[in-house]
Amino acid sequence: MSAQPSYEEARAELAQVVEQLEAGGASLEESLALWERGEKLATVCQTWLDGARERLDAARRTSD
């Protein structure tokens, strides 16, 4: 995976992280690592969504 995953890659990995956390059975250390990874992936997803929103807003402004 690249340094900056695509939105789809980040979302898919985030879903896997959530499933692992919900399944339980991981040690505290593993759970913390999963949580931290999930936070990073959520930030990546939000960055992609914010960028898409900005592009849509810019396109709307130019079409008005």
C-alpha positions as CSV (number, residue, x, y, z in Angstrom):
1,M,0.0,0.0,0.0
2,S,1.3,3.5,-0.8
3,A,2.1,6.1,1.8
4,Q,-1.2,7.8,1.2
5,P,-3.9,5.2,0.6
6,S,-6.8,5.9,-1.6
7,Y,-10.1,6.6,0.1
8,E,-11.4,3.1,-0.8
9,E,-8.2,1.5,0.6
10,A,-8.4,3.4,3.8
11,R,-12.1,2.8,4.3
12,A,-11.7,-1.0,3.7
13,E,-8.8,-1.2,6.1
14,L,-10.7,0.8,8.7
15,A,-13.6,-1.6,8.4
16,Q,-11.2,-4.5,9.1
17,V,-9.8,-2.7,12.1
18,V,-13.2,-2.1,13.5
19,E,-14.1,-5.8,12.9
20,Q,-11.0,-6.9,14.8
21,L,-11.7,-4.6,17.7
22,E,-15.3,-5.7,17.9
23,A,-14.3,-9.3,17.8
24,G,-12.2,-8.9,20.9
25,G,-9.6,-11.4,21.9
26,A,-6.7,-9.1,21.2
27,S,-4.3,-8.1,24.0
28,L,-4.4,-4.6,25.3
29,E,-1.2,-3.7,23.3
30,E,-2.7,-5.1,20.1
31,S,-6.0,-3.3,20.8
32,L,-4.2,0.0,21.3
33,A,-2.3,-0.5,18.1
34,L,-5.5,-1.2,16.2
35,W,-7.2,1.8,17.7
36,E,-4.3,4.1,16.7
37,R,-4.3,2.6,13.2
38,G,-8.0,3.2,13.0
39,E,-7.6,6.8,14.0
40,K,-5.0,7.4,11.3
41,L,-7.3,5.7,8.7
42,A,-10.3,7.8,9.8
43,T,-8.2,10.9,9.3
44,V,-7.1,9.8,5.8
45,C,-10.8,9.2,5.0
46,Q,-11.8,12.6,6.3
47,T,-9.1,14.3,4.4
48,W,-10.3,12.7,1.2
49,L,-13.9,13.6,1.9
50,D,-12.9,17.2,2.7
51,G,-11.0,17.5,-0.5
52,A,-13.9,16.1,-2.5
53,R,-16.2,18.6,-0.8
54,E,-13.9,21.5,-1.7
55,R,-13.7,20.4,-5.3
56,L,-17.5,20.2,-5.5
57,D,-17.9,23.6,-4.0
58,A,-15.3,25.1,-6.4
59,A,-17.1,23.4,-9.3
60,R,-20.5,24.9,-8.2
61,R,-19.0,28.4,-7.8
62,T,-17.6,28.3,-11.4
63,S,-20.9,27.1,-12.8
64,D,-22.9,29.9,-11.1
